Amino acid sequence: MEISTLKKRIDDLERQLTKMQGTSYHEDRKALLQVAGSYIGKKVNIDLKEDHEDVDIFNYGNTKHGSNVILDADDEWLLLRIDTPKGNKEKLIRMESIERISVIKEE
């Protein structure tokens, strides 16, 4: 069996256990949900977990050439508007794929 297949299976099992057992992930997730809710309408940097990278966020949202704006958030999803030099895109991002959200200070 390939290592990538095993890693995926382990990640899936950890996710299932976390949902069932209420581990510390829930506390981190709860804090993340509170932050996401309080940042609705604001420009933010989004750090995604290593295995959940997104090209639009990487190329535009977290750079000086664009930005991420949180439009809405719930327990499972984050709705973003990604401003790019060519226009805006709306994206749904799973909350479980987000490692950190930080607000961008307006100058």
Biopython code that builds the backbone (N, CA, C, O; Angstrom):
import numpy as np
from Bio.PDB.StructureBuilder import StructureBuilder

atoms = [
    (1, "MET", "N", (0.841, -1.176, 0.000)),
    (1, "MET", "CA", (0.000, 0.000, 0.000)),
    (1, "MET", "C", (0.893, 1.248, 0.000)),
    (1, "MET", "O", (1.923, 1.276, 0.674)),
    (2, "GLU", "N", (0.501, 2.260, -0.745)),
    (2, "GLU", "CA", (1.302, 3.476, -0.836)),
    (2, "GLU", "C", (1.190, 4.307, 0.434)),
    (2, "GLU", "O", (0.183, 4.254, 1.139)),
    (3, "ILE", "N", (2.229, 5.068, 0.712)),
    (3, "ILE", "CA", (2.250, 5.919, 1.903)),
    (3, "ILE", "C", (1.154, 6.973, 1.839)),
    (3, "ILE", "O", (0.520, 7.268, 2.852)),
    (4, "SER", "N", (0.920, 7.547, 0.654)),
    (4, "SER", "CA", (-0.109, 8.589, 0.530)),
    (4, "SER", "C", (-1.499, 8.021, 0.826)),
    (4, "SER", "O", (-2.338, 8.711, 1.406)),
    (5, "THR", "N", (-1.744, 6.781, 0.435)),
    (5, "THR", "CA", (-3.025, 6.142, 0.722)),
    (5, "THR", "C", (-3.185, 5.926, 2.221)),
    (5, "THR", "O", (-4.256, 6.166, 2.778)),
    (6, "LEU", "N", (-2.127, 5.477, 2.866)),
    (6, "LEU", "CA", (-2.169, 5.296, 4.316)),
    (6, "LEU", "C", (-2.380, 6.613, 5.042)),
    (6, "LEU", "O", (-3.162, 6.681, 5.990)),
    (7, "LYS", "N", (-1.689, 7.659, 4.604)),
    (7, "LYS", "CA", (-1.850, 8.974, 5.236)),
    (7, "LYS", "C", (-3.285, 9.462, 5.118)),
    (7, "LYS", "O", (-3.843, 9.992, 6.079)),
    (8, "LYS", "N", (-3.886, 9.287, 3.945)),
    (8, "LYS", "CA", (-5.272, 9.704, 3.740)),
    (8, "LYS", "C", (-6.204, 8.930, 4.664)),
    (8, "LYS", "O", (-7.104, 9.509, 5.271)),
    (9, "ARG", "N", (-5.992, 7.640, 4.769)),
    (9, "ARG", "CA", (-6.837, 6.819, 5.639)),
    (9, "ARG", "C", (-6.684, 7.238, 7.097)),
    (9, "ARG", "O", (-7.672, 7.314, 7.827)),
    (10, "ILE", "N", (-5.463, 7.508, 7.524)),
    (10, "ILE", "CA", (-5.219, 7.945, 8.908)),
    (10, "ILE", "C", (-5.887, 9.293, 9.158)),
    (10, "ILE", "O", (-6.535, 9.484, 10.187)),
    (11, "ASP", "N", (-5.732, 10.227, 8.222)),
    (11, "ASP", "CA", (-6.365, 11.548, 8.365)),
    (11, "ASP", "C", (-7.886, 11.418, 8.469)),
    (11, "ASP", "O", (-8.510, 12.084, 9.295)),
    (12, "ASP", "N", (-8.485, 10.562, 7.633)),
    (12, "ASP", "CA", (-9.929, 10.349, 7.679)),
    (12, "ASP", "C", (-10.365, 9.778, 9.022)),
    (12, "ASP", "O", (-11.365, 10.214, 9.592)),
    (13, "LEU", "N", (-9.618, 8.808, 9.522)),
    (13, "LEU", "CA", (-9.936, 8.215, 10.816)),
    (13, "LEU", "C", (-9.796, 9.218, 11.955)),
    (13, "LEU", "O", (-10.636, 9.258, 12.854)),
    (14, "GLU", "N", (-8.736, 10.031, 11.922)),
    (14, "GLU", "CA", (-8.549, 11.059, 12.953)),
    (14, "GLU", "C", (-9.702, 12.049, 12.934)),
    (14, "GLU", "O", (-10.188, 12.456, 13.989)),
    (15, "ARG", "N", (-10.144, 12.437, 11.749)),
    (15, "ARG", "CA", (-11.259, 13.371, 11.622)),
    (15, "ARG", "C", (-12.527, 12.772, 12.221)),
    (15, "ARG", "O", (-13.261, 13.456, 12.934)),
    (16, "GLN", "N", (-12.784, 11.500, 11.933)),
    (16, "GLN", "CA", (-13.966, 10.826, 12.477)),
    (16, "GLN", "C", (-13.885, 10.726, 13.996)),
    (16, "GLN", "O", (-14.871, 10.985, 14.687)),
    (17, "LEU", "N", (-12.722, 10.351, 14.522)),
    (17, "LEU", "CA", (-12.551, 10.247, 15.974)),
    (17, "LEU", "C", (-12.735, 11.597, 16.657)),
    (17, "LEU", "O", (-13.343, 11.686, 17.723)),
    (18, "THR", "N", (-12.215, 12.619, 16.048)),
    (18, "THR", "CA", (-12.337, 13.961, 16.611)),
    (18, "THR", "C", (-13.794, 14.363, 16.732)),
    (18, "THR", "O", (-14.207, 14.903, 17.758)),
    (19, "LYS", "N", (-14.566, 14.109, 15.708)),
    (19, "LYS", "CA", (-15.987, 14.462, 15.737)),
    (19, "LYS", "C", (-16.727, 13.655, 16.803)),
    (19, "LYS", "O", (-17.650, 14.171, 17.433)),
    (20, "MET", "N", (-16.338, 12.405, 17.012)),
    (20, "MET", "CA", (-17.035, 11.536, 17.961)),
    (20, "MET", "C", (-16.601, 11.764, 19.404)),
    (20, "MET", "O", (-17.431, 11.654, 20.306)),
    (21, "GLN", "N", (-15.342, 12.075, 19.652)),
    (21, "GLN", "CA", (-14.828, 12.084, 21.012)),
    (21, "GLN", "C", (-14.676, 13.462, 21.638)),
    (21, "GLN", "O", (-14.448, 13.543, 22.845)),
    (22, "GLY", "N", (-14.787, 14.534, 20.893)),
    (22, "GLY", "CA", (-14.641, 15.854, 21.482)),
    (22, "GLY", "C", (-13.233, 16.118, 21.958)),
    (22, "GLY", "O", (-13.050, 16.567, 23.089)),
    (23, "THR", "N", (-12.246, 15.862, 21.151)),
    (23, "THR", "CA", (-10.850, 16.076, 21.535)),
    (23, "THR", "C", (-10.529, 17.565, 21.515)),
    (23, "THR", "O", (-11.405, 18.399, 21.287)),
    (24, "SER", "N", (-9.260, 17.885, 21.757)),
    (24, "SER", "CA", (-8.828, 19.282, 21.785)),
    (24, "SER", "C", (-9.035, 19.962, 20.427)),
    (24, "SER", "O", (-9.093, 21.189, 20.353)),
    (25, "TYR", "N", (-9.144, 19.179, 19.365)),
    (25, "TYR", "CA", (-9.420, 19.760, 18.049)),
    (25, "TYR", "C", (-10.696, 20.578, 18.087)),
    (25, "TYR", "O", (-10.785, 21.629, 17.452)),
    (26, "HIS", "N", (-11.694, 20.096, 18.835)),
    (26, "HIS", "CA", (-12.944, 20.842, 18.930)),
    (26, "HIS", "C", (-12.731, 22.202, 19.583)),
    (26, "HIS", "O", (-13.333, 23.194, 19.173)),
    (27, "GLU", "N", (-11.883, 22.244, 20.591)),
    (27, "GLU", "CA", (-11.629, 23.535, 21.221)),
    (27, "GLU", "C", (-10.929, 24.466, 20.246)),
    (27, "GLU", "O", (-11.279, 25.644, 20.165)),
    (28, "ASP", "N", (-9.951, 23.969, 19.506)),
    (28, "ASP", "CA", (-9.301, 24.805, 18.496)),
    (28, "ASP", "C", (-10.310, 25.210, 17.435)),
    (28, "ASP", "O", (-10.326, 26.356, 16.985)),
    (29, "ARG", "N", (-11.141, 24.273, 17.044)),
    (29, "ARG", "CA", (-12.150, 24.552, 16.020)),
    (29, "ARG", "C", (-13.145, 25.595, 16.527)),
    (29, "ARG", "O", (-13.555, 26.483, 15.780)),
    (30, "LYS", "N", (-13.526, 25.483, 17.787)),
    (30, "LYS", "CA", (-14.465, 26.451, 18.365)),
    (30, "LYS", "C", (-13.863, 27.856, 18.328)),
    (30, "LYS", "O", (-14.551, 28.818, 17.987)),
    (31, "ALA", "N", (-12.599, 27.974, 18.674)),
    (31, "ALA", "CA", (-11.923, 29.272, 18.616)),
    (31, "ALA", "C", (-11.861, 29.779, 17.177)),
    (31, "ALA", "O", (-12.065, 30.965, 16.919)),
    (32, "LEU", "N", (-11.580, 28.878, 16.252)),
    (32, "LEU", "CA", (-11.527, 29.246, 14.841)),
    (32, "LEU", "C", (-12.890, 29.737, 14.358)),
    (32, "LEU", "O", (-12.964, 30.717, 13.617)),
    (33, "LEU", "N", (-13.958, 29.073, 14.765)),
    (33, "LEU", "CA", (-15.306, 29.486, 14.381)),
    (33, "LEU", "C", (-15.640, 30.866, 14.945)),
    (33, "LEU", "O", (-16.255, 31.685, 14.262)),
    (34, "GLN", "N", (-15.239, 31.122, 16.180)),
    (34, "GLN", "CA", (-15.490, 32.430, 16.781)),
    (34, "GLN", "C", (-14.738, 33.525, 16.031)),
    (34, "GLN", "O", (-15.284, 34.597, 15.768)),
    (35, "VAL", "N", (-13.482, 33.246, 15.691)),
    (35, "VAL", "CA", (-12.679, 34.220, 14.948)),
    (35, "VAL", "C", (-13.303, 34.485, 13.586)),
    (35, "VAL", "O", (-13.450, 35.636, 13.176)),
    (36, "ALA", "N", (-13.668, 33.420, 12.891)),
    (36, "ALA", "CA", (-14.263, 33.572, 11.557)),
    (36, "ALA", "C", (-15.531, 34.409, 11.624)),
    (36, "ALA", "O", (-15.740, 35.286, 10.786)),
    (37, "GLY", "N", (-16.376, 34.148, 12.609)),
    (37, "GLY", "CA", (-17.606, 34.921, 12.762)),
    (37, "GLY", "C", (-17.356, 36.384, 13.072)),
    (37, "GLY", "O", (-18.087, 37.255, 12.599)),
    (38, "SER", "N", (-16.338, 36.659, 13.856)),
    (38, "SER", "CA", (-16.059, 38.052, 14.222)),
    (38, "SER", "C", (-15.361, 38.830, 13.096)),
    (38, "SER", "O", (-15.325, 40.060, 13.124)),
    (39, "TYR", "N", (-14.812, 38.122, 12.117)),
    (39, "TYR", "CA", (-14.108, 38.770, 11.007)),
    (39, "TYR", "C", (-14.958, 38.899, 9.749)),
    (39, "TYR", "O", (-14.429, 39.264, 8.699)),
    (40, "ILE", "N", (-16.253, 38.613, 9.817)),
    (40, "ILE", "CA", (-17.111, 38.747, 8.634)),
    (40, "ILE", "C", (-17.053, 40.190, 8.138)),
    (40, "ILE", "O", (-17.243, 41.134, 8.905)),
    (41, "GLY", "N", (-16.785, 40.341, 6.829)),
    (41, "GLY", "CA", (-16.686, 41.651, 6.207)),
    (41, "GLY", "C", (-15.290, 42.246, 6.243)),
    (41, "GLY", "O", (-15.064, 43.328, 5.701)),
    (42, "LYS", "N", (-14.346, 41.551, 6.878)),
    (42, "LYS", "CA", (-12.982, 42.081, 6.996)),
    (42, "LYS", "C", (-12.015, 41.328, 6.090)),
    (42, "LYS", "O", (-12.248, 40.179, 5.715)),
    (43, "LYS", "N", (-10.915, 42.016, 5.748)),
    (43, "LYS", "CA", (-9.847, 41.384, 4.974)),
    (43, "LYS", "C", (-8.995, 40.546, 5.916)),
    (43, "LYS", "O", (-8.604, 40.997, 6.993)),
    (44, "VAL", "N", (-8.713, 39.312, 5.489)),
    (44, "VAL", "CA", (-7.980, 38.378, 6.340)),
    (44, "VAL", "C", (-6.941, 37.612, 5.543)),
    (44, "VAL", "O", (-7.015, 37.518, 4.318)),
    (45, "ASN", "N", (-5.979, 37.073, 6.257)),
    (45, "ASN", "CA", (-5.072, 36.062, 5.710)),
    (45, "ASN", "C", (-5.598, 34.716, 6.169)),
    (45, "ASN", "O", (-5.989, 34.550, 7.324)),
    (46, "ILE", "N", (-5.602, 33.764, 5.263)),
    (46, "ILE", "CA", (-6.063, 32.416, 5.560)),
    (46, "ILE", "C", (-4.878, 31.472, 5.410)),
    (46, "ILE", "O", (-4.277, 31.396, 4.338)),
    (47, "ASP", "N", (-4.541, 30.758, 6.469)),
    (47, "ASP", "CA", (-3.520, 29.717, 6.396)),
    (47, "ASP", "C", (-4.243, 28.383, 6.374)),
    (47, "ASP", "O", (-4.947, 28.026, 7.318)),
    (48, "LEU", "N", (-4.060, 27.647, 5.277)),
    (48, "LEU", "CA", (-4.689, 26.346, 5.133)),
    (48, "LEU", "C", (-3.742, 25.246, 5.579)),
    (48, "LEU", "O", (-2.522, 25.406, 5.537)),
    (49, "LYS", "N", (-4.306, 24.146, 6.000)),
    (49, "LYS", "CA", (-3.495, 22.997, 6.368)),
    (49, "LYS", "C", (-2.750, 22.516, 5.130)),
    (49, "LYS", "O", (-3.193, 22.727, 4.001)),
    (50, "GLU", "N", (-1.625, 21.876, 5.356)),
    (50, "GLU", "CA", (-0.701, 21.494, 4.292)),
    (50, "GLU", "C", (-1.367, 20.709, 3.164)),
    (50, "GLU", "O", (-1.050, 20.928, 1.995)),
    (51, "ASP", "N", (-2.267, 19.814, 3.489)),
    (51, "ASP", "CA", (-2.882, 18.987, 2.455)),
    (51, "ASP", "C", (-4.166, 19.588, 1.877)),
    (51, "ASP", "O", (-4.920, 18.887, 1.202)),
    (52, "HIS", "N", (-4.425, 20.873, 2.132)),
    (52, "HIS", "CA", (-5.625, 21.547, 1.630)),
    (52, "HIS", "C", (-5.320, 22.865, 0.928)),
    (52, "HIS", "O", (-6.154, 23.771, 0.947)),
    (53, "GLU", "N", (-4.170, 22.994, 0.320)),
    (53, "GLU", "CA", (-3.792, 24.265, -0.313)),
    (53, "GLU", "C", (-4.765, 24.653, -1.427)),
    (53, "GLU", "O", (-5.329, 23.788, -2.096)),
    (54, "ASP", "N", (-4.954, 25.950, -1.616)),
    (54, "ASP", "CA", (-5.838, 26.479, -2.641)),
    (54, "ASP", "C", (-5.057, 27.493, -3.474)),
    (54, "ASP", "O", (-4.440, 28.404, -2.924)),
    (55, "VAL", "N", (-5.083, 27.339, -4.776)),
    (55, "VAL", "CA", (-4.295, 28.180, -5.687)),
    (55, "VAL", "C", (-4.708, 29.639, -5.600)),
    (55, "VAL", "O", (-3.842, 30.513, -5.556)),
    (56, "ASP", "N", (-6.011, 29.934, -5.574)),
    (56, "ASP", "CA", (-6.473, 31.325, -5.542)),
    (56, "ASP", "C", (-6.049, 32.036, -4.262)),
    (56, "ASP", "O", (-5.612, 33.186, -4.304)),
    (57, "ILE", "N", (-6.174, 31.364, -3.139)),
    (57, "ILE", "CA", (-5.757, 31.969, -1.865)),
    (57, "ILE", "C", (-4.246, 32.175, -1.858)),
    (57, "ILE", "O", (-3.757, 33.224, -1.439)),
    (58, "PHE", "N", (-3.523, 31.185, -2.317)),
    (58, "PHE", "CA", (-2.060, 31.273, -2.345)),
    (58, "PHE", "C", (-1.572, 32.371, -3.293)),
    (58, "PHE", "O", (-0.693, 33.152, -2.928)),
    (59, "ASN", "N", (-2.128, 32.440, -4.497)),
    (59, "ASN", "CA", (-1.654, 33.388, -5.511)),
    (59, "ASN", "C", (-2.168, 34.813, -5.323)),
    (59, "ASN", "O", (-1.479, 35.764, -5.692)),
    (60, "TYR", "N", (-3.353, 34.980, -4.761)),
    (60, "TYR", "CA", (-3.941, 36.319, -4.671)),
    (60, "TYR", "C", (-4.372, 36.717, -3.263)),
    (60, "TYR", "O", (-4.022, 37.798, -2.789)),
    (61, "GLY", "N", (-5.123, 35.856, -2.597)),
    (61, "GLY", "CA", (-5.748, 36.224, -1.336)),
    (61, "GLY", "C", (-4.803, 36.648, -0.242)),
    (61, "GLY", "O", (-5.110, 37.568, 0.517)),
    (62, "ASN", "N", (-3.663, 36.001, -0.142)),
    (62, "ASN", "CA", (-2.720, 36.308, 0.930)),
    (62, "ASN", "C", (-1.532, 37.123, 0.428)),
    (62, "ASN", "O", (-0.440, 37.027, 0.988)),
    (63, "THR", "N", (-1.727, 37.918, -0.612)),
    (63, "THR", "CA", (-0.625, 38.689, -1.184)),
    (63, "THR", "C", (-0.993, 40.158, -1.293)),
    (63, "THR", "O", (-2.126, 40.551, -1.015)),
    (64, "LYS", "N", (-0.021, 40.964, -1.699)),
    (64, "LYS", "CA", (-0.292, 42.394, -1.907)),
    (64, "LYS", "C", (-1.096, 42.630, -3.183)),
    (64, "LYS", "O", (-1.569, 43.743, -3.411)),
    (65, "HIS", "N", (-1.259, 41.599, -4.023)),
    (65, "HIS", "CA", (-1.981, 41.728, -5.290)),
    (65, "HIS", "C", (-3.469, 41.452, -5.153)),
    (65, "HIS", "O", (-4.208, 41.571, -6.131)),
    (66, "GLY", "N", (-3.920, 41.089, -3.974)),
    (66, "GLY", "CA", (-5.325, 40.778, -3.768)),
    (66, "GLY", "C", (-5.637, 40.670, -2.297)),
    (66, "GLY", "O", (-4.832, 41.062, -1.453)),
    (67, "SER", "N", (-6.813, 40.136, -1.984)),
    (67, "SER", "CA", (-7.177, 39.966, -0.580)),
    (67, "SER", "C", (-8.294, 38.941, -0.440)),
    (67, "SER", "O", (-8.984, 38.609, -1.403)),
    (68, "ASN", "N", (-8.454, 38.447, 0.790)),
    (68, "ASN", "CA", (-9.568, 37.566, 1.158)),
    (68, "ASN", "C", (-10.508, 38.372, 2.041)),
    (68, "ASN", "O", (-10.063, 39.059, 2.961)),
    (69, "VAL", "N", (-11.791, 38.293, 1.768)),
    (69, "VAL", "CA", (-12.788, 38.921, 2.628)),
    (69, "VAL", "C", (-13.783, 37.832, 3.028)),
    (69, "VAL", "O", (-14.332, 37.138, 2.172)),
    (70, "ILE", "N", (-14.011, 37.690, 4.334)),
    (70, "ILE", "CA", (-14.970, 36.699, 4.810)),
    (70, "ILE", "C", (-16.375, 37.252, 4.613)),
    (70, "ILE", "O", (-16.714, 38.319, 5.123)),
    (71, "LEU", "N", (-17.186, 36.510, 3.865)),
    (71, "LEU", "CA", (-18.572, 36.911, 3.627)),
    (71, "LEU", "C", (-19.528, 36.238, 4.605)),
    (71, "LEU", "O", (-20.526, 36.834, 5.009)),
    (72, "ASP", "N", (-19.224, 34.988, 4.990)),
    (72, "ASP", "CA", (-20.094, 34.260, 5.916)),
    (72, "ASP", "C", (-19.327, 33.069, 6.474)),
    (72, "ASP", "O", (-18.347, 32.617, 5.882)),
    (73, "ALA", "N", (-19.776, 32.571, 7.607)),
    (73, "ALA", "CA", (-19.127, 31.410, 8.235)),
    (73, "ALA", "C", (-20.160, 30.631, 9.031)),
    (73, "ALA", "O", (-21.048, 31.209, 9.658)),
    (74, "ASP", "N", (-20.029, 29.302, 8.996)),
    (74, "ASP", "CA", (-20.822, 28.457, 9.877)),
    (74, "ASP", "C", (-19.930, 27.328, 10.390)),
    (74, "ASP", "O", (-18.710, 27.383, 10.230)),
    (75, "ASP", "N", (-20.519, 26.318, 10.997)),
    (75, "ASP", "CA", (-19.733, 25.237, 11.605)),
    (75, "ASP", "C", (-18.903, 24.455, 10.601)),
    (75, "ASP", "O", (-17.867, 23.902, 10.970)),
    (76, "GLU", "N", (-19.319, 24.391, 9.360)),
    (76, "GLU", "CA", (-18.656, 23.558, 8.367)),
    (76, "GLU", "C", (-17.931, 24.334, 7.269)),
    (76, "GLU", "O", (-16.944, 23.843, 6.720)),
    (77, "TRP", "N", (-18.402, 25.535, 6.941)),
    (77, "TRP", "CA", (-17.908, 26.250, 5.759)),
    (77, "TRP", "C", (-17.568, 27.702, 6.056)),
    (77, "TRP", "O", (-18.119, 28.327, 6.962)),
    (78, "LEU", "N", (-16.638, 28.210, 5.258)),
    (78, "LEU", "CA", (-16.279, 29.624, 5.265)),
    (78, "LEU", "C", (-16.487, 30.132, 3.839)),
    (78, "LEU", "O", (-15.911, 29.586, 2.898)),
    (79, "LEU", "N", (-17.299, 31.162, 3.675)),
    (79, "LEU", "CA", (-17.518, 31.759, 2.361)),
    (79, "LEU", "C", (-16.608, 32.972, 2.242)),
    (79, "LEU", "O", (-16.691, 33.910, 3.034)),
    (80, "LEU", "N", (-15.733, 32.935, 1.232)),
    (80, "LEU", "CA", (-14.751, 33.996, 1.007)),
    (80, "LEU", "C", (-15.000, 34.698, -0.311)),
    (80, "LEU", "O", (-15.485, 34.099, -1.270)),
    (81, "ARG", "N", (-14.667, 35.959, -0.345)),
    (81, "ARG", "CA", (-14.514, 36.666, -1.617)),
    (81, "ARG", "C", (-13.020, 36.900, -1.768)),
    (81, "ARG", "O", (-12.386, 37.519, -0.914)),
    (82, "ILE", "N", (-12.468, 36.402, -2.856)),
    (82, "ILE", "CA", (-11.053, 36.585, -3.128)),
    (82, "ILE", "C", (-10.935, 37.658, -4.203)),
    (82, "ILE", "O", (-11.363, 37.462, -5.340)),
    (83, "ASP", "N", (-10.354, 38.783, -3.835)),
    (83, "ASP", "CA", (-10.154, 39.888, -4.777)),
    (83, "ASP", "C", (-8.843, 39.658, -5.516)),
    (83, "ASP", "O", (-7.788, 39.505, -4.901)),
    (84, "THR", "N", (-8.924, 39.635, -6.840)),
    (84, "THR", "CA", (-7.742, 39.436, -7.674)),
    (84, "THR", "C", (-7.609, 40.622, -8.620)),
    (84, "THR", "O", (-8.557, 41.395, -8.760)),
    (85, "PRO", "N", (-6.472, 40.788, -9.267)),
    (85, "PRO", "CA", (-6.328, 41.883, -10.233)),
    (85, "PRO", "C", (-7.341, 41.803, -11.374)),
    (85, "PRO", "O", (-7.651, 42.820, -11.995)),
    (86, "LYS", "N", (-7.856, 40.614, -11.657)),
    (86, "LYS", "CA", (-8.800, 40.440, -12.758)),
    (86, "LYS", "C", (-10.255, 40.430, -12.310)),
    (86, "LYS", "O", (-11.146, 40.264, -13.144)),
    (87, "GLY", "N", (-10.517, 40.601, -11.039)),
    (87, "GLY", "CA", (-11.891, 40.586, -10.543)),
    (87, "GLY", "C", (-12.010, 39.839, -9.234)),
    (87, "GLY", "O", (-11.013, 39.561, -8.568)),
    (88, "ASN", "N", (-13.250, 39.515, -8.870)),
    (88, "ASN", "CA", (-13.523, 38.840, -7.603)),
    (88, "ASN", "C", (-14.013, 37.423, -7.858)),
    (88, "ASN", "O", (-14.663, 37.139, -8.865)),
    (89, "LYS", "N", (-13.683, 36.536, -6.915)),
    (89, "LYS", "CA", (-14.162, 35.151, -6.932)),
    (89, "LYS", "C", (-14.733, 34.855, -5.560)),
    (89, "LYS", "O", (-14.187, 35.287, -4.545)),
    (90, "GLU", "N", (-15.825, 34.121, -5.531)),
    (90, "GLU", "CA", (-16.337, 33.630, -4.259)),
    (90, "GLU", "C", (-15.986, 32.158, -4.155)),
    (90, "GLU", "O", (-16.093, 31.407, -5.124)),
    (91, "LYS", "N", (-15.563, 31.758, -2.956)),
    (91, "LYS", "CA", (-15.158, 30.369, -2.717)),
    (91, "LYS", "C", (-15.693, 29.898, -1.386)),
    (91, "LYS", "O", (-15.743, 30.644, -0.408)),
    (92, "LEU", "N", (-16.093, 28.636, -1.373)),
    (92, "LEU", "CA", (-16.437, 27.956, -0.129)),
    (92, "LEU", "C", (-15.234, 27.130, 0.298)),
    (92, "LEU", "O", (-14.706, 26.341, -0.486)),
    (93, "ILE", "N", (-14.805, 27.309, 1.531)),
    (93, "ILE", "CA", (-13.672, 26.577, 2.072)),
    (93, "ILE", "C", (-14.171, 25.812, 3.296)),
    (93, "ILE", "O", (-14.843, 26.382, 4.157)),
    (94, "ARG", "N", (-13.846, 24.535, 3.373)),
    (94, "ARG", "CA", (-14.219, 23.743, 4.558)),
    (94, "ARG", "C", (-13.464, 24.263, 5.778)),
    (94, "ARG", "O", (-12.261, 24.516, 5.708)),
    (95, "MET", "N", (-14.167, 24.421, 6.887)),
    (95, "MET", "CA", (-13.534, 24.898, 8.112)),
    (95, "MET", "C", (-12.425, 23.950, 8.561)),
    (95, "MET", "O", (-11.421, 24.399, 9.115)),
    (96, "GLU", "N", (-12.589, 22.663, 8.334)),
    (96, "GLU", "CA", (-11.577, 21.705, 8.783)),
    (96, "GLU", "C", (-10.266, 21.833, 8.019)),
    (96, "GLU", "O", (-9.246, 21.304, 8.460)),
    (97, "SER", "N", (-10.272, 22.530, 6.877)),
    (97, "SER", "CA", (-9.039, 22.694, 6.106)),
    (97, "SER", "C", (-8.254, 23.942, 6.508)),
    (97, "SER", "O", (-7.141, 24.157, 6.029)),
    (98, "ILE", "N", (-8.832, 24.764, 7.387)),
    (98, "ILE", "CA", (-8.202, 26.025, 7.788)),
    (98, "ILE", "C", (-7.392, 25.820, 9.060)),
    (98, "ILE", "O", (-7.867, 25.251, 10.043)),
    (99, "GLU", "N", (-6.161, 26.298, 9.011)),
    (99, "GLU", "CA", (-5.311, 26.217, 10.198)),
    (99, "GLU", "C", (-5.398, 27.503, 11.024)),
    (99, "GLU", "O", (-5.431, 27.456, 12.254)),
    (100, "ARG", "N", (-5.435, 28.651, 10.338)),
    (100, "ARG", "CA", (-5.418, 29.928, 11.055)),
    (100, "ARG", "C", (-6.039, 31.017, 10.186)),
    (100, "ARG", "O", (-5.921, 31.005, 8.960)),
    (101, "ILE", "N", (-6.705, 31.963, 10.857)),
    (101, "ILE", "CA", (-7.247, 33.156, 10.203)),
    (101, "ILE", "C", (-6.711, 34.347, 10.967)),
    (101, "ILE", "O", (-6.780, 34.390, 12.195)),
    (102, "SER", "N", (-6.173, 35.322, 10.234)),
    (102, "SER", "CA", (-5.706, 36.539, 10.905)),
    (102, "SER", "C", (-6.188, 37.745, 10.111)),
    (102, "SER", "O", (-6.148, 37.761, 8.881)),
    (103, "VAL", "N", (-6.641, 38.743, 10.838)),
    (103, "VAL", "CA", (-7.163, 39.955, 10.198)),
    (103, "VAL", "C", (-5.987, 40.802, 9.693)),
    (103, "VAL", "O", (-4.921, 40.839, 10.308)),
    (104, "ILE", "N", (-6.205, 41.478, 8.564)),
    (104, "ILE", "CA", (-5.202, 42.360, 7.992)),
    (104, "ILE", "C", (-5.472, 43.767, 8.507)),
    (104, "ILE", "O", (-6.584, 44.277, 8.374)),
    (105, "LYS", "N", (-4.483, 44.378, 9.078)),
    (105, "LYS", "CA", (-4.626, 45.747, 9.576)),
    (105, "LYS", "C", (-4.710, 46.707, 8.409)),
    (105, "LYS", "O", (-3.850, 46.707, 7.529)),
    (106, "GLU", "N", (-5.753, 47.527, 8.405)),
    (106, "GLU", "CA", (-5.938, 48.532, 7.352)),
    (106, "GLU", "C", (-4.952, 49.678, 7.584)),
    (106, "GLU", "O", (-4.767, 50.127, 8.714)),
    (107, "GLU", "N", (-4.327, 50.141, 6.511)),
    (107, "GLU", "CA", (-3.360, 51.239, 6.632)),
    (107, "GLU", "C", (-4.005, 52.583, 6.397)),
    (107, "GLU", "O", (-3.330, 53.611, 6.463)),
]
sb = StructureBuilder()
sb.init_structure("model")
sb.init_model(0)
sb.init_chain("A")
sb.init_seg("    ")
for serial, (resi, resn, name, xyz) in enumerate(atoms, 1):
    if name == "N":
        sb.init_residue(resn, " ", resi, " ")
    sb.init_atom(name, np.array(xyz, "f"), 0.0, 1.0, " ", f" {name:<3s}", serial, name[0])
structure = sb.get_structure()
